[in-house]
Amino acid sequence: MEYLQVDDDLHLEEIKLSHAGLVFEVIERDRNYLRRWLPFVDQTRRIKDTERYIRTILSPSLKKQNCVYTIWYRGEFAGLAGYKDTDLINHKSEIGYWLTEKLQGRGIMTRAVRKLVDFGFRNMQLNRIQIRVAVGNARSAAIARRLGFESEGIERNGEYHTDRYFDLEVFSMLKSEWKDRLIQR
């Protein structure tokens, strides 16, 4: 799906090569903020790095496994969110996300991730969605908890960047649990 309307202020648009300049500009501007939790930031030094990333995820061999969306809040680019390492045989995927520093604290990412979870279960026939968050990244973990994801435990030394390993808390939601949450609303 190329375009997902979240609400009047927020929509998601499938990433395109034409977004590379804007994505790189925000990474460059928010580099110190983003690099604390995101391993790709230190490897993103030039616009060509962002272009290479976009070309890779849009390549036919990876497109079924990774679908990344740009996040637009009131017409302003706000960050990225999407599915990664999708396993269509086992009906599962992971959702990853990041938001520009200046737009934090407005519920943008919670709403965007809720839309991706709902779309994944309704339209992609997923049965399981997980979110992995570096231990200590309280804001990111709060999104998973707010949406009702269950903490499954810690993936020890699950991610390496900024010259050290990070433990990752693994959260998951099953399709049956999501349906139950929708009924309870």
N, C-alpha and C positions, 0 to 999 in steps of 0.2 A: 504494500500500500504506500503510495507516494506521499499522501497528505492525510494527517489525522487531526481533526479539530478536537481540542480538549474542552475549551469553553470560550466565552467571548474574548478573553484576553490572551489566550494561549493556544498555539497549534504546533504540530510537529511536521517537519517536511523531510522526506528522505534526502540524505546528503548527496550532493552533486560535486563534481570537480570544480564548478564555479564558486562553491562555498569556501574553497581552500584559503583564499586571502583573508576572508573574515575570520575563519576559525583560527588561522595562524596569528592574526592580529590580537585576538583575545588571549590566546595562550601566551603570547609575548608580553602583553600588558599585565596579565595575572600570573606570570611565571612563578614568582615566589610563593604565592598563595596556593597554586595548583600543585606544585612539585612536592609538597609535603606528603600527599597521598597518592599521586598518580605517577606510575612508572614511565609513561611515555613522554613526560614533559622535558626531561633532560635530553632526550633523543630528538626533540623537535626544535631544531636550531634555525632552520630556514624554511621558507614557504615550500620549497621542494620536498621537504620531509612530510609536510601535511598533504601535499599533492600525491606523494608516493603512498601514504596511508589510505587516502580516499580511493586511489586507483586499485589498490590491493583489495579493499573490502567490496569494491564494485566489480571485481573480476568474476567471470562466470563460475570459477571453481570455488570461490568463497561467498558469493552472494547469498546462497541458501543457508549458510551458517551464520552470517553476520548481516544485520540490517540496522544501520545507524541513521538516526534522525537528528536534524538540527532542531533546536528548541527556539521558538519565537514568542516573546512576551511583549504584547502591545507593539508589535512591529519591530522589536529590537532583538537581535541575536542574543541568546541567553546561555547557550551551551549545547552539549550533545547527550543523547541517551539512545540506547538501542539494545538489540539482542546480539549476544555473542556466543560462539561455540554451540549453535543450535544443533541438536541431534534429532532429526526427523524420524529416525527409526524408533527411538525411545521416547519421542514426544516430549522433549525437555529443552530448556534454554536457560541462559543466564542473562540478566539485565545489568548493564553497566551505565554509569552516568557521571556527568560533571556539570557544574553551573558556575558562571562567571561570579566573581566575588561581590560585585556591586548589587547583584540581584538576589543575594542570599536572604533568607528569612521571610519570604513572601508566599511560601507554599507552592512555588512553581514546580520544583522537582517532584514533590509528592503527587501533584496532579498529573504531571507528565508520566511518571512511572505507573500510576494507577491506570492511565489510559493504555500503556503498553502491556500491562498485566492483563487487562480486560481484553484487549485485541488479541493477545497471544492465546488466551483460553478460548475465546469465541471464534476467531478467524484462522488461527494457525493450527488448531487441534492439538495444542500443547497440553500435557497433563501435569507438568512440573516446571516451575520457574524458580530460579535461585538468584540471590544477590549475595556477593561476597564483598565484605567491607574490612578494611584494615582496622585492627583493634586500636582503639583510641580515636577513630574518626566518628565522633559521637553524632554529628549532624547527618552523616550518611546512614549510619545505623538507625537513627530515629525514623528515617523514611521507611525502611523495611518494617520496623516495629509498628509505626503508625498505620501501615497498610495491612497489618495482621500477619506478616510473615513470621514463621517460627524459627527460632535460633536452633540450629542443629549441632553447633559446636565450633571448635576452632581448628582451622587448617594451619598447623604449625609451619612457620617459615614459608608461607604460601606465595609470597611475592618478594622480589628483590628489586630495590632501587635506592638511589641516594646512598649507595655503599653499605647497605644493610638489608637484612631480611625483615619482613613484616608478617606477623601472624594475621590471618584473615578469619573473621567471624562469618560463618556460612548461614544464611537465612534461606528458607524455602516456603513456597506456597504450592499447594496442589489444587487442581481444577475443582475438585469436590469441595474443598475448603473455601475457595473463592465464591462458588455458587452459594454456599451457606451464608457467607458474609453479605452477599447481595440480597438474599431473602430477608435477612435480619434488619436491613436498612429501612 
